[in-house]
Amino acid sequence: MRRVLRAASALALLTMWLLLPSGQASAAGYSVAMKGYAFSPASLSVPAGSTVTWTNYDTAPHDVKTTSGPLSIHSPMLNKGQSWSFTFTTAGSYGYVCTVHPDMTAGITVRAAAPAPPPAQHVHTNAPPRQEAPAPARTPSHAARSTPSMTMTMPSQSPSPSSPPSPTASGAVVPQTAPQAPQPPAIQTTASTARPLDPLLVLAGLVAGVAVLCLLLVGSRASRAQREET
């Protein structure tokens, strides 16, 4: 069962190595092939934090041991179809060999991680400050109630020359009107007595007039009859 799994993994790695160029980053990182008693590629440059995977395609065993660099690494012995990975977090130049075959040498350059971009700076323009409209003045309740009586003026009247215009509660200047002279009592009496005639009174007057006229006619006829008899 283990042989079947090893053969399947070796076939998958071989397929990936054939599809991707050597030294290019795959989905899992960077790949180095141990093939023909040589490391391919012999020189590799990766950014810090990258993972490099070595895979043995030869029948002879191989391993990876650093000869220079900031860190010292040593892989286990890899038989045909086996792989080993290492993540480089320290920047620098690494040289390594296969301890079984000292002629197999290669190197890896680990680049420092790119610095984070600076935060965006806000550009201040010399735009004029925005002016807000002043809030309307709050008028007292007594001034609000007295405003209608002060602002209702007749168009025909003109402000008195002796008295200056007085401002209202809202700030508007309203001319003061001259005081009106009181009306004579006779006009008020006439206006109060002028009432429409009552129809019943009119009818009663007509009936009384007809009765008086009838009495006069009867009296005149009676006096005429007495004169004829005498």
KEVEXKE-15302 format. One record per atom (N, C-alpha, C): residue number from 1; residue in one letter; y, x, z. Coordinates in steps of 0.2 Angstrom, whole numbers, plus 5000, padded with zeros to 4 digits. Layout:
BEGIN
PT seq type   yy   xx   zz
PT NUM    A    Y    X    Z
...
***
This chain:
BEGIN
PT seq type   yy   xx   zz
PT   1    M 4994 5004 5000
PT   1    M 5000 5000 5000
PT   1    M 5006 5004 5000
PT   2    R 5006 5010 5004
PT   2    R 5012 5014 5004
PT   2    R 5013 5018 4998
PT   3    R 5008 5019 4994
PT   3    R 5008 5023 4988
PT   3    R 5011 5018 4983
PT   4    V 5010 5011 4983
PT   4    V 5013 5007 4979
PT   4    V 5020 5006 4980
PT   5    L 5022 5006 4986
PT   5    L 5029 5005 4988
PT   5    L 5033 5011 4986
PT   6    R 5030 5017 4987
PT   6    R 5033 5023 4985
PT   6    R 5034 5024 4977
PT   7    A 5029 5021 4974
PT   7    A 5030 5021 4966
PT   7    A 5035 5017 4964
PT   8    A 5035 5011 4967
PT   8    A 5040 5006 4965
PT   8    A 5047 5008 4967
PT   9    S 5048 5011 4972
PT   9    S 5055 5014 4974
PT   9    S 5057 5020 4969
PT  10    A 5052 5024 4968
PT  10    A 5053 5030 4963
PT  10    A 5055 5027 4956
PT  11    L 5052 5022 4954
PT  11    L 5053 5019 4947
PT  11    L 5060 5016 4947
PT  12    A 5062 5012 4953
PT  12    A 5069 5009 4953
PT  12    A 5074 5015 4953
PT  13    L 5073 5020 4957
PT  13    L 5078 5026 4957
PT  13    L 5079 5029 4950
PT  14    L 5073 5030 4947
PT  14    L 5073 5033 4940
PT  14    L 5077 5029 4935
PT  15    T 5076 5022 4936
PT  15    T 5080 5017 4931
PT  15    T 5087 5018 4933
PT  16    M 5089 5018 4939
PT  16    M 5096 5019 4940
PT  16    M 5099 5025 4938
PT  17    W 5095 5031 4939
PT  17    W 5098 5037 4936
PT  17    W 5098 5038 4929
PT  18    L 5094 5034 4925
PT  18    L 5094 5034 4918
PT  18    L 5100 5030 4916
PT  19    L 5101 5024 4919
PT  19    L 5107 5020 4917
PT  19    L 5114 5022 4919
PT  20    L 5114 5026 4925
PT  20    L 5121 5028 4927
PT  20    L 5121 5036 4925
PT  21    P 5127 5038 4923
PT  21    P 5128 5046 4922
PT  21    P 5127 5049 4929
PT  22    S 5125 5055 4929
PT  22    S 5124 5059 4935
PT  22    S 5131 5060 4938
PT  23    G 5131 5060 4945
PT  23    G 5138 5061 4948
PT  23    G 5142 5055 4948
PT  24    Q 5141 5050 4945
PT  24    Q 5145 5044 4945
PT  24    Q 5143 5040 4951
PT  25    A 5148 5036 4954
PT  25    A 5147 5032 4960
PT  25    A 5144 5026 4958
PT  26    S 5138 5024 4961
PT  26    S 5134 5018 4960
PT  26    S 5136 5013 4965
PT  27    A 5133 5007 4965
PT  27    A 5135 5002 4970
PT  27    A 5134 5005 4977
PT  28    A 5129 5010 4978
PT  28    A 5127 5012 4985
PT  28    A 5131 5019 4986
PT  29    G 5134 5022 4982
PT  29    G 5138 5028 4983
PT  29    G 5137 5033 4977
PT  30    Y 5135 5039 4978
PT  30    Y 5134 5044 4973
PT  30    Y 5127 5047 4973
PT  31    S 5125 5049 4967
PT  31    S 5118 5051 4966
PT  31    S 5117 5058 4964
PT  32    V 5113 5062 4966
PT  32    V 5111 5069 4964
PT  32    V 5103 5069 4963
PT  33    A 5101 5071 4957
PT  33    A 5094 5071 4955
PT  33    A 5092 5078 4956
PT  34    M 5086 5079 4959
PT  34    M 5082 5085 4960
PT  34    M 5077 5085 4954
PT  35    K 5079 5088 4948
PT  35    K 5075 5087 4942
PT  35    K 5075 5094 4939
PT  36    G 5069 5096 4937
PT  36    G 5068 5103 4933
PT  36    G 5070 5108 4937
PT  37    Y 5069 5108 4944
PT  37    Y 5070 5113 4949
PT  37    Y 5078 5115 4949
PT  38    A 5082 5110 4948
PT  38    A 5089 5110 4948
PT  38    A 5092 5104 4951
PT  39    F 5098 5105 4954
PT  39    F 5102 5099 4956
PT  39    F 5107 5096 4951
PT  40    S 5106 5090 4949
PT  40    S 5110 5087 4944
PT  40    S 5114 5081 4946
PT  41    P 5121 5082 4947
PT  41    P 5125 5087 4944
PT  41    P 5126 5093 4950
PT  42    A 5127 5099 4947
PT  42    A 5127 5105 4952
PT  42    A 5134 5105 4955
PT  43    S 5139 5101 4953
PT  43    S 5146 5101 4956
PT  43    S 5148 5094 4956
PT  44    L 5150 5091 4962
PT  44    L 5152 5084 4963
PT  44    L 5158 5084 4968
PT  45    S 5162 5079 4966
PT  45    S 5168 5078 4970
PT  45    S 5169 5071 4972
PT  46    V 5169 5070 4978
PT  46    V 5169 5063 4981
PT  46    V 5174 5062 4986
PT  47    P 5177 5056 4987
PT  47    P 5182 5055 4993
PT  47    P 5178 5055 4999
PT  48    A 5182 5056 5005
PT  48    A 5179 5056 5011
PT  48    A 5177 5048 5013
PT  49    G 5171 5048 5016
PT  49    G 5168 5042 5018
PT  49    G 5163 5040 5012
PT  50    S 5161 5044 5007
PT  50    S 5157 5042 5002
PT  50    S 5150 5044 5004
PT  51    T 5145 5041 5002
PT  51    T 5138 5042 5003
PT  51    T 5134 5045 4997
PT  52    V 5131 5051 4998
PT  52    V 5128 5054 4992
PT  52    V 5120 5054 4994
PT  53    T 5116 5052 4988
PT  53    T 5109 5051 4989
PT  53    T 5106 5056 4984
PT  54    W 5101 5060 4987
PT  54    W 5097 5065 4983
PT  54    W 5090 5062 4982
PT  55    T 5088 5063 4976
PT  55    T 5081 5060 4974
PT  55    T 5077 5065 4971
PT  56    N 5071 5066 4973
PT  56    N 5067 5071 4970
PT  56    N 5062 5068 4964
PT  57    Y 5063 5071 4958
PT  57    Y 5059 5069 4952
PT  57    Y 5054 5074 4950
PT  58    D 5054 5080 4954
PT  58    D 5049 5085 4952
PT  58    D 5042 5084 4956
PT  59    T 5037 5087 4954
PT  59    T 5031 5087 4958
PT  59    T 5031 5091 4964
PT  60    A 5035 5096 4964
PT  60    A 5036 5101 4969
PT  60    A 5041 5098 4975
PT  61    P 5040 5099 4981
PT  61    P 5044 5097 4986
PT  61    P 5051 5100 4986
PT  62    H 5056 5097 4988
PT  62    H 5063 5100 4988
PT  62    H 5066 5097 4995
PT  63    D 5072 5101 4997
PT  63    D 5076 5098 5002
PT  63    D 5083 5101 5001
PT  64    V 5088 5098 5006
PT  64    V 5095 5100 5005
PT  64    V 5097 5103 5011
PT  65    K 5100 5109 5011
PT  65    K 5102 5113 5017
PT  65    K 5109 5116 5015
PT  66    T 5114 5115 5019
PT  66    T 5121 5118 5017
PT  66    T 5121 5125 5019
PT  67    T 5124 5129 5015
PT  67    T 5126 5136 5016
PT  67    T 5133 5137 5018
PT  68    S 5137 5132 5017
PT  68    S 5144 5133 5019
PT  68    S 5147 5126 5019
PT  69    G 5153 5126 5023
PT  69    G 5156 5119 5023
PT  69    G 5158 5118 5030
PT  70    P 5162 5113 5031
PT  70    P 5164 5111 5038
PT  70    P 5158 5108 5043
PT  71    L 5153 5105 5040
PT  71    L 5148 5103 5043
PT  71    L 5141 5106 5041
PT  72    S 5136 5106 5045
PT  72    S 5130 5109 5043
PT  72    S 5125 5103 5043
PT  73    I 5122 5102 5037
PT  73    I 5117 5097 5036
PT  73    I 5110 5100 5034
PT  74    H 5105 5097 5035
PT  74    H 5098 5099 5033
PT  74    H 5094 5093 5032
PT  75    S 5092 5091 5026
PT  75    S 5087 5085 5025
PT  75    S 5080 5087 5026
PT  76    P 5076 5082 5027
PT  76    P 5069 5083 5028
PT  76    P 5066 5085 5021
PT  77    M 5060 5087 5021
PT  77    M 5057 5089 5014
PT  77    M 5055 5083 5010
PT  78    L 5057 5083 5004
PT  78    L 5057 5077 5000
PT  78    L 5051 5078 4995
PT  79    N 5046 5074 4994
PT  79    N 5041 5074 4989
PT  79    N 5043 5070 4983
PT  80    K 5039 5070 4978
PT  80    K 5041 5067 4972
PT  80    K 5042 5059 4973
PT  81    G 5048 5057 4971
PT  81    G 5050 5050 4972
PT  81    G 5053 5048 4978
PT  82    Q 5054 5053 4983
PT  82    Q 5058 5051 4989
PT  82    Q 5065 5053 4988
PT  83    S 5069 5050 4993
PT  83    S 5076 5051 4993
PT  83    S 5079 5052 5000
PT  84    W 5085 5054 5000
PT  84    W 5088 5056 5006
PT  84    W 5096 5055 5005
PT  85    S 5099 5052 5010
PT  85    S 5106 5050 5009
PT  85    S 5110 5053 5015
PT  86    F 5116 5055 5014
PT  86    F 5121 5058 5019
PT  86    F 5128 5055 5017
PT  87    T 5132 5053 5023
PT  87    T 5139 5051 5022
PT  87    T 5143 5056 5024
PT  88    F 5148 5058 5019
PT  88    F 5153 5064 5021
PT  88    F 5159 5061 5024
PT  89    T 5161 5062 5030
PT  89    T 5167 5059 5033
PT  89    T 5172 5065 5034
PT  90    T 5170 5071 5033
PT  90    T 5175 5077 5034
PT  90    T 5176 5080 5028
PT  91    A 5182 5080 5026
PT  91    A 5184 5083 5020
PT  91    A 5183 5091 5020
PT  92    G 5182 5094 5014
PT  92    G 5181 5101 5013
PT  92    G 5176 5102 5007
PT  93    S 5174 5109 5006
PT  93    S 5169 5111 5001
PT  93    S 5163 5112 5005
PT  94    Y 5157 5110 5002
PT  94    Y 5151 5111 5004
PT  94    Y 5146 5114 4999
PT  95    G 5143 5119 5001
PT  95    G 5138 5123 4997
PT  95    G 5131 5122 5000
PT  96    Y 5126 5120 4996
PT  96    Y 5119 5119 4998
PT  96    Y 5114 5122 4993
PT  97    V 5108 5123 4996
PT  97    V 5102 5125 4992
PT  97    V 5096 5121 4994
PT  98    C 5091 5123 4990
PT  98    C 5084 5120 4992
PT  98    C 5080 5126 4995
PT  99    T 5078 5125 5002
PT  99    T 5075 5131 5005
PT  99    T 5069 5133 5002
PT 100    V 5065 5129 4999
PT 100    V 5059 5130 4995
PT 100    V 5060 5134 4989
PT 101    H 5066 5133 4985
PT 101    H 5067 5136 4979
PT 101    H 5075 5138 4980
PT 102    P 5076 5144 4982
PT 102    P 5083 5147 4983
PT 102    P 5087 5147 4977
PT 103    D 5084 5147 4971
PT 103    D 5088 5147 4965
PT 103    D 5091 5140 4964
PT 104    M 5089 5135 4967
PT 104    M 5092 5128 4966
PT 104    M 5098 5128 4971
PT 105    T 5104 5129 4968
PT 105    T 5110 5129 4972
PT 105    T 5115 5124 4969
PT 106    A 5120 5121 4973
PT 106    A 5125 5116 4971
PT 106    A 5130 5116 4976
PT 107    G 5135 5112 4974
PT 107    G 5141 5111 4979
PT 107    G 5144 5104 4978
PT 108    I 5147 5102 4984
PT 108    I 5150 5095 4984
PT 108    I 5157 5097 4987
PT 109    T 5162 5094 4984
PT 109    T 5169 5094 4987
PT 109    T 5171 5087 4989
PT 110    V 5173 5086 4996
PT 110    V 5175 5080 4999
PT 110    V 5182 5080 4999
PT 111    R 5185 5075 4996
PT 111    R 5192 5074 4996
PT 111    R 5194 5070 5002
PT 112    A 5200 5072 5005
PT 112    A 5203 5068 5010
PT 112    A 5205 5061 5008
PT 113    A 5204 5056 5013
PT 113    A 5205 5049 5011
PT 113    A 5213 5049 5009
PT 114    A 5214 5044 5005
PT 114    A 5221 5043 5003
PT 114    A 5225 5040 5008
PT 115    P 5231 5042 5010
PT 115    P 5235 5039 5015
PT 115    P 5236 5031 5013
PT 116    A 5237 5027 5018
PT 116    A 5239 5020 5017
PT 116    A 5246 5020 5015
PT 117    P 5247 5015 5010
PT 117    P 5253 5014 5007
PT 117    P 5258 5012 5013
PT 118    P 5265 5015 5012
PT 118    P 5270 5013 5017
PT 118    P 5271 5005 5017
PT 119    P 5273 5002 5023
PT 119    P 5275 4995 5022
PT 119    P 5281 4994 5018
PT 120    A 5281 4988 5015
PT 120    A 5286 4986 5011
PT 120    A 5293 4986 5014
PT 121    Q 5298 4989 5011
PT 121    Q 5304 4989 5014
PT 121    Q 5309 4983 5011
PT 122    H 5312 4980 5016
PT 122    H 5316 4974 5014
PT 122    H 5323 4977 5011
PT 123    V 5325 4975 5005
PT 123    V 5331 4978 5003
PT 123    V 5337 4973 5005
PT 124    H 5342 4976 5008
PT 124    H 5347 4971 5010
PT 124    H 5353 4971 5005
PT 125    T 5355 4966 5003
PT 125    T 5360 4965 4998
PT 125    T 5367 4963 5002
PT 126    N 5372 4965 4998
PT 126    N 5379 4963 5001
PT 126    N 5381 4956 4999
PT 127    A 5376 4952 5000
PT 127    A 5378 4945 4998
PT 127    A 5382 4942 5004
PT 128    P 5387 4938 5003
PT 128    P 5392 4935 5008
PT 128    P 5388 4931 5012
PT 129    P 5389 4931 5019
PT 129    P 5386 4926 5023
PT 129    P 5386 4919 5021
PT 130    R 5381 4915 5023
PT 130    R 5382 4908 5021
PT 130    R 5386 4905 5026
PT 131    Q 5391 4901 5024
PT 131    Q 5395 4897 5028
PT 131    Q 5392 4890 5029
PT 132    E 5392 4888 5035
PT 132    E 5389 4881 5036
PT 132    E 5395 4877 5038
PT 133    A 5395 4871 5036
PT 133    A 5400 4866 5037
PT 133    A 5401 4864 5044
PT 134    P 5407 4864 5046
PT 134    P 5408 4863 5054
PT 134    P 5406 4856 5055
PT 135    A 5403 4856 5061
PT 135    A 5400 4849 5064
PT 135    A 5406 4844 5065
PT 136    P 5405 4838 5064
PT 136    P 5411 4833 5065
PT 136    P 5412 4833 5073
PT 137    A 5418 4832 5074
PT 137    A 5420 4832 5081
PT 137    A 5418 4825 5084
PT 138    R 5415 4826 5090
PT 138    R 5413 4820 5094
PT 138    R 5419 4816 5097
PT 139    T 5420 4810 5096
PT 139    T 5425 4806 5099
PT 139    T 5423 4803 5105
PT 140    P 5427 4802 5110
PT 140    P 5426 4798 5116
PT 140    P 5425 4791 5114
PT 141    S 5421 4787 5118
PT 141    S 5420 4780 5117
PT 141    S 5426 4776 5117
PT 142    H 5431 4777 5121
PT 142    H 5437 4773 5121
PT 142    H 5441 4774 5115
PT 143    A 5441 4781 5113
PT 143    A 5445 4782 5106
PT 143    A 5442 4779 5100
PT 144    A 5435 4778 5100
PT 144    A 5432 4775 5095
PT 144    A 5433 4768 5095
PT 145    R 5434 4765 5101
PT 145    R 5435 4757 5101
PT 145    R 5442 4756 5099
PT 146    S 5447 4760 5100
PT 146    S 5454 4759 5099
PT 146    S 5456 4761 5092
PT 147    T 5451 4764 5088
PT 147    T 5453 4766 5081
PT 147    T 5454 4760 5077
PT 148    P 5450 4755 5076
PT 148    P 5452 4750 5071
PT 148    P 5459 4747 5072
PT 149    S 5461 4745 5079
PT 149    S 5467 4742 5080
PT 149    S 5473 4747 5078
PT 150    M 5472 4753 5078
PT 150    M 5477 4758 5076
PT 150    M 5478 4759 5069
PT 151    T 5472 4758 5065
PT 151    T 5472 4760 5058
PT 151    T 5473 4754 5053
PT 152    M 5473 4748 5056
PT 152    M 5474 4742 5052
PT 152    M 5481 4740 5052
PT 153    T 5484 4742 5046
PT 153    T 5491 4741 5045
PT 153    T 5492 4737 5039
PT 154    M 5498 4733 5038
PT 154    M 5500 4729 5032
PT 154    M 5503 4734 5027
PT 155    P 5501 4733 5021
PT 155    P 5504 4737 5015
PT 155    P 5511 4736 5015
PT 156    S 5514 4730 5016
PT 156    S 5521 4729 5015
PT 156    S 5525 4732 5020
PT 157    Q 5522 4734 5026
PT 157    Q 5526 4737 5031
PT 157    Q 5527 4744 5031
PT 158    S 5532 4747 5033
PT 158    S 5533 4754 5032
PT 158    S 5534 4757 5039
PT 159    P 5533 4763 5040
PT 159    P 5533 4766 5047
PT 159    P 5541 4766 5049
PT 160    S 5542 4765 5055
PT 160    S 5549 4765 5058
PT 160    S 5552 4772 5058
PT 161    P 5558 4773 5055
PT 161    P 5560 4780 5055
PT 161    P 5561 4783 5062
PT 162    S 5562 4779 5067
PT 162    S 5564 4782 5073
PT 162    S 5558 4785 5077
PT 163    S 5552 4782 5075
PT 163    S 5546 4784 5079
PT 163    S 5541 4789 5074
PT 164    P 5539 4795 5076
PT 164    P 5535 4799 5072
PT 164    P 5528 4796 5071
PT 165    P 5524 4797 5066
PT 165    P 5517 4795 5065
PT 165    P 5513 4798 5071
PT 166    S 5508 4794 5073
PT 166    S 5503 4796 5078
PT 166    S 5496 4797 5075
PT 167    P 5493 4803 5077
PT 167    P 5486 4804 5075
PT 167    P 5481 4799 5078
PT 168    T 5476 4798 5074
PT 168    T 5471 4794 5077
PT 168    T 5465 4798 5080
PT 169    A 5460 4795 5083
PT 169    A 5455 4799 5086
PT 169    A 5451 4804 5081
PT 170    S 5450 4802 5075
PT 170    S 5447 4806 5070
PT 170    S 5451 4811 5067
PT 171    G 5458 4812 5069
PT 171    G 5462 4817 5066
PT 171    G 5466 4815 5060
PT 172    A 5465 4808 5058
PT 172    A 5470 4806 5052
PT 172    A 5476 4803 5055
PT 173    V 5481 4805 5052
PT 173    V 5488 4802 5054
PT 173    V 5489 4796 5051
PT 174    V 5491 4791 5055
PT 174    V 5492 4784 5053
PT 174    V 5499 4782 5055
PT 175    P 5503 4780 5050
PT 175    P 5510 4778 5052
PT 175    P 5510 4772 5056
PT 176    Q 5515 4772 5061
PT 176    Q 5516 4766 5066
PT 176    Q 5520 4761 5062
PT 177    T 5518 4755 5063
PT 177    T 5522 4749 5060
PT 177    T 5527 4747 5065
PT 178    A 5532 4744 5062
PT 178    A 5538 4741 5067
PT 178    A 5536 4735 5070
PT 179    P 5538 4734 5076
PT 179    P 5536 4727 5079
PT 179    P 5539 4721 5076
PT 180    Q 5535 4716 5075
PT 180    Q 5537 4710 5072
PT 180    Q 5541 4706 5077
PT 181    A 5547 4703 5074
PT 181    A 5551 4698 5078
PT 181    A 5547 4692 5079
PT 182    P 5548 4689 5085
PT 182    P 5544 4683 5087
PT 182    P 5547 4677 5083
PT 183    Q 5543 4672 5081
PT 183    Q 5545 4667 5077
PT 183    Q 5549 4662 5081
PT 184    P 5554 4658 5079
PT 184    P 5558 4653 5083
PT 184    P 5553 4647 5085
PT 185    P 5555 4644 5091
PT 185    P 5551 4639 5093
PT 185    P 5551 4633 5089
PT 186    A 5556 4632 5085
PT 186    A 5556 4626 5081
PT 186    A 5551 4626 5075
PT 187    I 5550 4632 5072
PT 187    I 5545 4633 5067
PT 187    I 5538 4632 5070
PT 188    Q 5537 4634 5077
PT 188    Q 5530 4633 5080
PT 188    Q 5529 4626 5081
PT 189    T 5535 4622 5084
PT 189    T 5534 4615 5085
PT 189    T 5532 4611 5079
PT 190    T 5536 4613 5074
PT 190    T 5534 4609 5068
PT 190    T 5527 4610 5065
PT 191    A 5525 4616 5066
PT 191    A 5518 4618 5063
PT 191    A 5513 4614 5068
PT 192    S 5515 4613 5074
PT 192    S 5510 4610 5079
PT 192    S 5510 4603 5078
PT 193    T 5516 4599 5076
PT 193    T 5516 4592 5076
PT 193    T 5514 4589 5069
PT 194    A 5514 4594 5064
PT 194    A 5512 4591 5057
PT 194    A 5505 4590 5057
PT 195    R 5503 4584 5058
PT 195    R 5495 4582 5058
PT 195    R 5494 4577 5053
PT 196    P 5489 4577 5050
PT 196    P 5487 4571 5045
PT 196    P 5487 4564 5049
PT 197    L 5489 4559 5045
PT 197    L 5489 4552 5047
PT 197    L 5482 4549 5048
PT 198    D 5481 4546 5053
PT 198    D 5475 4543 5055
PT 198    D 5474 4536 5050
PT 199    P 5468 4535 5046
PT 199    P 5468 4530 5042
PT 199    P 5468 4523 5046
PT 200    L 5465 4523 5052
PT 200    L 5465 4517 5056
PT 200    L 5472 4514 5058
PT 201    L 5476 4519 5059
PT 201    L 5483 4518 5061
PT 201    L 5487 4515 5055
PT 202    V 5486 4518 5049
PT 202    V 5489 4515 5043
PT 202    V 5486 4508 5041
PT 203    L 5480 4507 5042
PT 203    L 5477 4500 5041
PT 203    L 5480 4495 5046
PT 204    A 5481 4497 5052
PT 204    A 5484 4493 5057
PT 204    A 5491 4491 5055
PT 205    G 5495 4496 5053
PT 205    G 5502 4495 5051
PT 205    G 5502 4490 5045
PT 206    L 5498 4491 5040
PT 206    L 5498 4486 5035
PT 206    L 5496 4479 5037
PT 207    V 5492 4478 5041
PT 207    V 5490 4471 5044
PT 207    V 5496 4468 5048
PT 208    A 5499 4472 5052
PT 208    A 5505 4470 5055
PT 208    A 5510 4468 5051
PT 209    G 5511 4472 5045
PT 209    G 5517 4470 5041
PT 209    G 5515 4464 5037
PT 210    V 5509 4463 5035
PT 210    V 5507 4456 5032
PT 210    V 5508 4451 5036
PT 211    A 5506 4451 5043
PT 211    A 5507 4446 5047
PT 211    A 5514 4444 5048
PT 212    V 5518 4449 5049
PT 212    V 5525 4447 5050
PT 212    V 5528 4444 5043
PT 213    L 5526 4446 5038
PT 213    L 5528 4443 5031
PT 213    L 5526 4436 5031
PT 214    C 5520 4434 5033
PT 214    C 5517 4427 5033
PT 214    C 5521 4423 5038
PT 215    L 5523 4426 5044
PT 215    L 5527 4422 5049
PT 215    L 5534 4420 5046
PT 216    L 5537 4425 5042
PT 216    L 5543 4424 5040
PT 216    L 5543 4419 5034
PT 217    L 5538 4419 5030
PT 217    L 5537 4414 5025
PT 217    L 5536 4407 5028
PT 218    V 5532 4406 5033
PT 218    V 5531 4400 5036
PT 218    V 5537 4397 5040
PT 219    G 5541 4402 5043
PT 219    G 5547 4400 5046
PT 219    G 5552 4397 5041
PT 220    S 5553 4401 5035
PT 220    S 5558 4399 5030
PT 220    S 5556 4392 5027
PT 221    R 5549 4391 5026
PT 221    R 5547 4384 5023
PT 221    R 5549 4379 5029
PT 222    A 5547 4380 5035
PT 222    A 5549 4375 5040
PT 222    A 5556 4373 5040
PT 223    S 5560 4378 5040
PT 223    S 5568 4377 5040
PT 223    S 5570 4374 5034
PT 224    R 5567 4375 5029
PT 224    R 5569 4372 5022
PT 224    R 5567 4364 5023
PT 225    A 5561 4363 5025
PT 225    A 5559 4356 5026
PT 225    A 5563 4352 5031
PT 226    Q 5565 4355 5036
PT 226    Q 5570 4351 5041
PT 226    Q 5577 4350 5037
PT 227    R 5579 4354 5033
PT 227    R 5585 4353 5030
PT 227    R 5585 4348 5025
PT 228    E 5579 4347 5021
PT 228    E 5578 4342 5017
PT 228    E 5578 4335 5020
PT 229    E 5575 4335 5026
PT 229    E 5574 4328 5029
PT 229    E 5581 4326 5032
PT 230    T 5585 4331 5034
PT 230    T 5592 4329 5036
PT 230    T 5596 4327 5030
***
